[in-house]
Amino acid sequence: MSETNPKLRAELAGIPAYKPGKPAAAGGPVAYKLSSNENPYPPLPGVMEQAIAAAGAFNRYPDMACTGLMNELADRFGVPVTHLATGTGSVGVAQQLLQATSGPGDEVIYAWRSFEAYPIITQISGATSVRVPLTGDEVHDLDAMADAITDRTRLIFVCNPNNPTGTVVRRAELERFLDRVPSDVLVVLDEAYREFIRDAEVPDGVEIYRDRPNVAVLRTFSKAYGLAGLRVGFAIAHEPVAAALRQTAVPFGVSQLAQDAAVASLRMEDELLGRVGSLVAERTRVVDALREQGWTVPETQANFVWLRLGEKTMDFAAACEAAGVVVRPFAGEGMRATIGETEANDIFLQAAQAFRKEL
Ligand SMILES: *Cc1c(COP(=O)(O)O)cnc(C)c1O
C-alpha cells in the first residue's frame, strides 16, 4: 500500500485564511466587538418570532427554491423571480458566481485592498486574481481596472462601498467604466452596505443592472438587516447568470430559519432602516470626532471607518483592545472599526484620542 496522501487540487495551496473579526474579550469590565461590521442591535421581536417558529420544524429540509423569500424580493425590488438567486450569505453567492464563470486560466479583477473573501474564493475556483490598487484617496481606480481587462477576464468585483475603506464610486464614473467592459465579462456590484449610503450620487446597482445584462448585484441580510448569523444573501442578475447561480447553489443551503427571518425583516423594513439611520448618525459623529482629533478619515458610506496607520496598525489595535473595543487591523496597512453602540464608539474615540497624543 502506498503512503501518499489523497491528491488535492493544487489551487488550494497557499490560500489565505479568512480572518474573522476577533470576538470581544470575555471577562473584562467592558468589551465591544467592532471587528466584523455586524449590526449591534439585537434581532427585532417580530423577526425573532418567525425564526423561533421555523426552528420548530428543523427536522425537515428547508424550501430549496426559497419560494417565499424569492417572491418577497421580487416585489421589493421590482424584478422577475427568474432574476434572483439566493445563497449562504452573499459570500456564498459570490462563490457561486465564480463557479459559474471562472476556472483555471481565467482572470478575476478586483480592487485592493478590498473584501478579503475575493482572493480566497478566486483562488479556490482556480482562476487568477488581478488586484488593482486603490487610489491615494482609498477609492476604486476604475480606469486602471478597465485597463487591466484581457481576453482572459471573466469577472470583475466592484465593492461599493468598499470594505474596508468605506469609500464609494459614483454614478458617472461607474457608467463610464461599465461602458468600457466587454459584454461577455460579468461585473459584480457588491452592495453589502447599500442601506448605509447617504450620498445621492452613488447609484443603486439594481437600477444599473436593468439595462446591462453583464451586471449582477450582490446584497445581503447580514449587515443592515442584522441576520449575519443566519447566512442569507442574494443576487439580482439577468438570465442566464441568475439561472447559473441557482445551478451552482448548495442544495438546501439557506435554512428555513434564515428564509423566514429574511421575509420577516423585509416586512419590518421601516423599523430596521430606522436603526440604520441611527447608525448613520453615529457614523457622522465618529468621523467628525476623529477628524477633530487630527486623523485623516476617508469619506465612508458604510457602517465602519478606516484609518491608514501603516506600521502603527497593530499598536493601535492593541490600544483599542486594552480600552475595551476590538477593531479589525490589517497589519502594515490600517484598521477598520465598525460603528457600534454609542458606548462602544465612545470608547473607540477615547482610545484613538489617547493614541493620537502619543504619536
Ligand atoms: C460583509 C460583507 C459581505 C456579506 O457577507 P455575508 O456572506 O452576506 O454575511 C459581502 N461583501 C462584503 C464586501 C462584505 O463586507
The ligand as a Tripos MOL2 file, in Angstrom:
@<TRIPOS>MOLECULE
LIG
   15    15     1     0     0
SMALL
NO_CHARGES

@<TRIPOS>ATOM
      1 C1        -19.9880   41.5680    4.9730 C.3       1 LIG1
      2 C2        -19.7930   41.5670    3.5090 C.ar      1 LIG1
      3 C3        -20.4940   40.7050    2.6890 C.ar      1 LIG1
      4 C4        -21.6060   39.8660    3.2420 C.3       1 LIG1
      5 O1        -21.2640   38.7070    3.7350 O.3       1 LIG1
      6 P1        -22.3870   37.6210    4.0440 P.3       1 LIG1
      7 O2        -21.8090   36.3960    3.4760 O.co2     1 LIG1
      8 O3        -23.6410   38.0300    3.3340 O.co2     1 LIG1
      9 O4        -22.5400   37.6270    5.5130 O.co2     1 LIG1
     10 C5        -20.3180   40.7350    1.3320 C.ar      1 LIG1
     11 N1        -19.4820   41.6090    0.7820 N.ar      1 LIG1
     12 C6        -18.8000   42.4750    1.5250 C.ar      1 LIG1
     13 C7        -17.9300   43.4620    0.8720 C.3       1 LIG1
     14 C8        -18.9210   42.4710    2.9110 C.ar      1 LIG1
     15 O5        -18.2220   43.3280    3.6480 O.3       1 LIG1
@<TRIPOS>BOND
     1     1     2 1
     2     2     3 ar
     3     2    14 ar
     4     3     4 1
     5     3    10 ar
     6     4     5 1
     7     5     6 1
     8     6     7 2
     9     6     8 1
    10     6     9 1
    11    10    11 ar
    12    11    12 ar
    13    12    13 1
    14    12    14 ar
    15    14    15 1
@<TRIPOS>SUBSTRUCTURE
     1 LIG1         1 GROUP 0 **** ****
